[in-house]
Amino acid sequence: MSASRQPARLLAAALLAAISLTATMASADAGGPEQAGVRTALSDAGLLNDPLALAGAVTTLGDVRITHHLRTSEPQIDVTWDAQDAAGRPVLATVRVARRITGKLDIERADAEGLARFARKDVDDDAVRQVTLRREGDRWRVSAMSAEVLASRGGRTQLPLVDLNTHAVSSGHLSVLSDLDELAVLPQTCAVTQAGDVVRVFVSGVAKDAVVTVFANGRSYAAKSDGEAHFEAAVSLPGDARLQSIGVTVYSRASVFDPSAPADSRTWILPILVGAPPALGEQYFGS
């Protein structure tokens, strides 16, 4: 691990420790109205939507076709109230949104007669994201979020290092960690792009023979490898929504090419703003 990434890891560990110490503060401590307000803010920001709707169901990799048939559980929302105003009402909330994703992964290969079933594999993934909200008057607003992290249960595929490079700003999303909760508290810098501009997605820190896909705007693309564990793809986003996402999935090579191997993948779903960046001091999220 480079020296520049070590502080991020230490900060993530410190944040995780802080969360574990305060996690016993039940969401009911602040009462139903505050809990309902937090949930409304999460819903309005699209953070309770099915993350798989962003991924696209099919990816073509040369003569291989990967199709997902997946179900997502209802999100489990755990809230920690981090500060109070003079009246004793919470003004900050840290929320962990967790889900379980199950289903099937179909892998087909083209043969002389067309597409033929190659393998069908069980999928059992955990997904987690952390969100920070601030109360303004009686309304809660999202002020920061992590990427959403998906990982196969019992899998060994390493979560990649990902950088989104846009004309507006570069946004580094780093991780070489393995624990989902620790990954989810990594501080994220939200990338910004203009509608229609090309966003270059750089992926590293994975096995040389991994299979990497990038999804955005309802489509999935195979990332190109340089043969040295670095992958790249280029995508663009429309201007019909302010806050959108770009996802990166890394499959172990065996997941795709060995019929007897279990499905093993890890995914980042990264937030990205479309349009002009907000003025200094303005919030990135919410309306």
N, C-alpha and C positions, 0 to 999 in steps of 0.2 A: 504494500500500500504506500502511495506517495505521501510526502509530508503534508501536502495541501489537503489530502483527504482525511488525514488523521484527526484534525480538529472537528470535522463534521461527524466522525464516528464517536469521538468523546462527547460532543454536544448531544448526539442522539442518545447515548447511554445515560447521560445526566438527565435528559428529558424523560426517558423511560423510567429512571429511578424515581423522579419526582411524581410521575403519574402513578406509579405503583404505590407510593406512600399516601396519595390522596384518593385512590380509587374507591376506598371504602365510604367516601362521602356519597351516599345514595342520591339518585336523581330526585327522589321524593323530598329531599331536604328543602328544596326551593318551592315545592308545591306544584300542583298540576298546571296552573297558568303559565309559569315560566317554562316548564317542560314542553307544553303545547306550542309556545312561541318559538322555542328552539327548533322543534320539528317542522313548524311552518316555514321558518327561514331555510332550513335544509331542503325542504321540498321545493320552495320557490327558486332556489339556486340550482335545482336539478340534481342534487347530490343523493337523493333517494331513488333515482331512476335506475333501472336495470343496467349495470355497466356493460353487459354483453351486447346491448343494442348498439354500442359504439363499434364493436369489433368487426362486424361483417361475418357472415356464416361460412364463407368459402374462401380458401386461398389456393392459388395454383403456383406450384414450384416446379417448373419444367414439365416433366410428365407425371408429376404427383399432384393430386388434388386432395386438400384437407377440408373436411366439412364438419362443423360442430352442431351437435344436437344437445343443447344445454338448458338447464333450469336453474333459476336463481332463487334462493330462499328470501323471505321477507327480511329486511335489514334489522339487525340488532343494534340498538342505539344505547350507548352508555355515556352518561353526562357527568362531568366533574365541574362544580361551580368554584371558580378561582378567585373571585373578589366580590365585595359587597359595597353598596352605596350607604349613605348616612341612614337611610330608612331600613337597612338590613336586606335589601333586595340584591340578588346577584347581578353583576354587570359584565362578567366574563364567564364564558363556558367553553370547556374543552370536550369535544365529542369524539368518541370512537364509533365508527360505523362499520359493522362486520356482517358478512354474508357467507353462505356456503353455496358452492356451485357444483352441480352434479349433472351427469348425462353421459353422452357417448361422443367419441371422436372417430370419424370414419376416414380412412386413408385409402385412396384409390390410385391405381396406376394405369396409364394408357397402354393398351396392347394393340395387336393388329386388328382386333375386332371392336375397339373403342375402350371406354372406361370399364374396368373390372374391379370388384371389391378386393382390396388388399388386406385390410385389417379393420376391426372395430374394437375400440378400446374404451374402458370405463374412465370417466373423468370424475375426480373428487377433489375440488380445489377450495381453499380458503381465500377470502378477499377482505381487505381491511383498509380503512382510510381514517385519518385524523383531521378534524375541522375545528377551528377556533372561531367563536362568535362573540360579538360585543352587543350589549343592549343600549339602544338610544331611545330614551323615553320608554314607551311600552313595546317597542319593536326590536327584535333581534336581527342582526345582520351578520353575514359571514365575513370575517376579516382575513382569514388565512386558511389554507388547506394543504394537505400533503397530496402526493399522487395516490391513486388507488393501487394496491399491490395484490396480485393474485399468485398463488403458488399451489402446486400439486401437493396433497398430503403425502408425506413420506418421500417426496421427490428430492433429487439431488442437483437438479439444474441450477446453476448459479444465476442470481438476479443480475442483469447487466448494468453497466454504467451507460447512461444515456445523456446526450446533449442535443437540445433543439437549437439550431442556429437559424435565426431569421434576420431580415433586414433591420428590424427594430431593436432586438436585444437577443443575446445568447442566454440560455437558461440551463445551468448545469443541474442535473438530478443524479446524485451520486449514491451508490451503495455497493458494498461488497459484503454486507451483513446477511445473516440467514434467518433471523427471528422476525416474523411478520410484524409484531407489535413494535419492535425497535425500528424496523424499516419505516413504519407508518408515521413515526414522529420526526423523521428527518425534515428539517426546514426546507421548504420548496420556494424557488423563485419562479414566479409565473412568467412564461415567455409571452411575447406580444408579436403579432404579425398583422399585416394588412390583408384584407380579403383578396384572394386570388394570388397572393405572393407565394413563392416557393419557400417551404420550410425544409431545410436539410436536417435529417435525423441521423446522428452518429451513434453507433452502438459499439461498445468494447467491453472487455473484462469477461468474455465468455469463451467457451471451448472453440478451438479452430473449426471443428466439424459440426458445430451447432447449426440449427436451422432457425433463422430469425425472420419474423414477419412484422410489418408496420401497418397499423390501420388508422384511417382518418376519413371523415366525411362518408361513413358507411361503406368504405371499400378497404380491402386488405391487399397488401403488396409484399412480395418477397424482397427482403433486403439483400443487397449485393455484398459479397465478401471479397476482401483483398487477399485472402489466404492466410492472414496473420491475426485472426481473431478480432478483426475490425470489420464492421458492417455499416452500410449506408443506404439510405433511401431518401427520396424527395417526394413531398406531398404538398397539397395546397388546400386551403379551407375557404368555404363561401362566407359571405358577410351576413347571413341571415340569423346569426346568434352571436352574442358578445363573448360568452364563455363556452369554449369547445374543448375537445380532447384529442390527443394523439396517443395511440397505444403502441407498445413494443412487446412482442411475445418471443421468448426464446424456448425452443424445444430441444431436448437432447436428441442427438442424431438417431439413437435407437428408437425413440418415440415414433419417428417417421419411417424409418427403414427396416426395423426389426419387428416382424409381426408378433413375436412372443414377448416383447418388452412392454412394460406398462406405460401409459401416458405420463409424461413428466415435462412440465413447462412452468415458466414464471413470466409474469406480465407486469409492466408498468402501464397505468393509464394516467397520462400527464395533462394537467390543465393548461390551456393556452387561450389568451385573449385575442379576439379578432377586432381590429380597429385601432384607433389612436390610443396610446398608453394614457392612463389617468394622470392628472396633474399631481405633483408632489403633495402628499398628505391625503389625497383622496383614496377611497377604498377600491381595491381591484375587483371585489366580488359583490354581488347583490345589485339591487336596482335603487 
